[in-house]
Amino acid sequence: EQIRRVVMAHTGALRACYESEAQRNPGLKGGVTVQWQIDQGGSVSGATVQSSSLANPRVEGCVLRQVKTWRFPT
């Protein structure tokens, strides 16, 4: 539940990653699955794109940068 709350609090930033690129590429569609690890202090210690049907490095990189800034409860 705590993880879900943090993820939901950041959906706007993730959506912004997609929308900024969709303005340049109106046909952009698909999804990105990210895997991340949370250290004991609540920081994201690593994140990778596990799969992507977008095939868009800009969106994928933006999503990864966002996830790496998330803070979770210890």
N, C-alpha and C positions, 0 to 999 in steps of 0.2 A: 504494500500500500504506500509506503514512504517513497519508494522508487517511482511508482506511478505518478504520485503527486509532483515530483520534481520534473519528470518528463512532460506532464501535462502543462506545467507552468512555463515550459519553453517551446511549446508547439508554435507559437507566433513567430519566434526567431527562425525555426525550421521552415515554416511556411514562407517567410521572407526570402530564404535562400532560393527556394523554388520560384517564387513569383518574380524576383528580379531577373532571373534568367529567362523566364517565360515571356517577359516583355520583349526580349531580343529574339526569342525563338517561340512563336505562338503555338507551334505544333508539339512542343515539349510535353511528354507524358510518361508516366511510369512511377517507379518507387525505388527507395533506397533502404536497405536493411543494414543497420550499424550494430556492431558488437563492441561493448566497452567493459572495462574493469573498473571497479571502485575500490580504492585503498581504504585502510582502516580509518583514516582521517576524514573520509567522505569525498575526496577528490577523485576525479577520473584519472587513472594512472595510464590508460591506454585505450585507444579507440581505432577501429578499422571498419572499412566498408566490407560487409560480409557478402552482399550481393546488390546489384543495381540493374534495373531495367531501363533506367534513364540514359545510361551511357553518356553522361555529361559530367566531366571532371570539375567544372566550376561549381555545380550544385553539390556534388559529392564532397568536394573539399570544404565548402562552406558548412555543410552539415557536420562534418568531422570537427572543424574548428569550434563550432557551437557546442557540440557534445563535450569536448575537452575542457570547456569552461564550467561545466555543471558542478554543483556542490550538493552532496547528499548528507543526510544526518549521519553522525558517527555511530 
